[in-house]
Amino acid sequence: MRKPKEAVSMFSEAISIDKHFLEAYIGRGNAFLDYGDEAGIKAGQADYQRALLISPSYLPARYYRTKAILTNLTSIASYGLP
């Protein structure tokens, strides 16, 4: 069973210890996406972007940021267009 809130808390603690811990940003971003709501998607995107600011060529951050953007677009599209 997934526990995204606990994961976010643990990754946040890791980030507070090491602000350049790229894998923690990715992990926390993924946990935010597991919330399954728009706020979680946006928080996940922000973490992936932070990882890219630290290391612009970090491929996992690029992959997951793109995935979050597509998830957000799919979510928006499911509501239909006026």
N, C-alpha and C positions, 0 to 999 in steps of 0.2 A: 504494500500500500504506500502511495506517495504522500509525503508530508511537506508540501512546498513552503509553508510558513516556517517550519523548523529549518529547512534547507536555507532559506533566505537569511535567517538569523545566523546560522553557522557561517555561511559565506560572507556575510557582513562583518562578522567578527574577524575572519581571516583577512579581509580587506583593511580593517582598522589596524591590523598588525603590520601589513605590508601593502601599501597603496599601489604597488606595481605588480601584484599577483594576478597575472592575466587570467589564469584558469579559474580563479575565484570570481572574477567578473562574469566569465562565461557561465559558470555554474549557477551563480545567482540570477543571471539573465534567464537561463533555462528554467529555474525554479519559478521566477516571476511568470514566465509563459504558462507554466502549469496551473496558475491561478485560473486561467481560462476566460479572463475578462479583458476589456479594453485597457484598463489601468495596468494590468499585469503585462500586457503586450508592450505598452509604452515604456514601462519600467525596464523590461527586458531589453528593448531597443536602446535605452539609455545606457545600460551596462555594457552592451556590445560596443556602443560608440565610445565609451570610456576606455575600453580595452584597445580600440583602434587609435585613440589619442595617445596612448602610452606606446603602442607599437603598430604603426600604420600598415605594416606588411603581415600582421598576424592573421593567418588564413581562417582559423576557427571563428574569430570575431566577425570576419567578413561573411562567412557562411551563415552563422546564426543571425546576424543582423538582417541579411537578405531573407532568411526564413521568417523572421518576425515581421518584416514588412509585408511579405506575401500572406502571412497569417492574418494580419490586420486588413489587408485588401480583401481577402476572402470573407472575413467577418463582415466588412462593410457591404460587400456584394450580396451577402445572404439576406440583407434587409431589403434589397431591391432598390431600384432607382425610381424617383418620382416621375 
